[in-house]
Amino acid sequence: MAKTTAKEAEIMKLIKKINNLFSYDRYYKMSDDNLEKEATKYKIGGYFDGRIIRRGKIIEQLIAKDNASMFKRSLIISTFTLIVAAISLIISVIAIFLK
């Protein structure tokens, strides 16, 4: 088995971080304390019923937040792509008429 270089290990670490950004498993693996911190950070209320932390409620809200952020990013990327495509089309049409 080949040894991994420091550069390869760094790349693998980065890939793992990126994967965690798009994975909901991280919420299920968090401790109650970390989930409570996330809930406070994003102002998620109604997760404590007086005795226990309602993990399901926090995780559900965090996943909804992530989905909303991904939708927003996707919308921005799609809009940018559409603008670039339109500009390319205009340039191509102008080039055809200038020949």
N, C-alpha and C positions, 0 to 999 in steps of 0.2 A: 504494500500500500504506500502510495506516494505521500510525502510530507507536504503539508500546506505551508505556504510562505506567509509572512506577516501581512503582506498585501492581500492575499487571497482570504485570510482570516478576517481582515477588515471589511472586505467586500461582502463576505458571508454575513457578518454582523449587520451591515447596512441593509442587506436584503431581508434579514430577519426583522429588523426594525420597521421596514416598509411594509412587510407582510402583517406585522402586528397592528399597524395603523388601519389596515383594511379588514381586520379580523375581529369578530365579537368575542372570541374565546377569552381574550384578556380580561373582560369584565367578569366572567364566571370564575376565573382563577384568582381574582383579587380577594384580599381579606376584607372583613367587615369594616375595619378602620379605613382602608384605602377607598372602599366604595363610598363610605360616608364622606371622606374628603372630596371625592369626585362629585358627589351630590351637592355638597356645599359650594364647591367651585362653580358649578353650573346652575346653582340656585334651584335645585330640584327639591320640592317640598313633599310632605306627606309620606315620608319613607320610614318614619319611626312611630310605632303605635304605643309607646309608653314602656314596653318591655324589651322588644327586639327590633332590630333593623329589618325592614322588608326588602331583602336583596332583590327579589323579583321586580319590585316597583322601580328601584334605582336602575337596574340593568335595562329594563324596558325603556325608561326615559333616556338613558345614555345611548342606546341603540337608535332610538328615534332621532336624537341629536346628530349622531353620526350619519344617518341616512339623509337628513336635511342638508348637512354640510357637503356630502358627496354629490347630492343633486345640484347644489349651487355651483360646485366646482365643475361638474359635467356641463352645466348650462353655459358657464363662462368659456370653457374650452371649445364647446360646439359653436358658440357665437363667434369666437375668434377664428376658428377654422372656416366658417362660412364667409367671414369677411375676407380672409386671405384668398379663398377660392374665387370670390367675386372680383377681387382686384386682379387676380391672375387671368380671369376670363376677359376683363376689360382690356388688359395689356395685350392679350393675344388678339383680340378683335382689332385693336388699334394697329398692331404690327401687320396684320393681314391687309388692312386698308392703306398702309403706308408703302407697301411693296410696289 
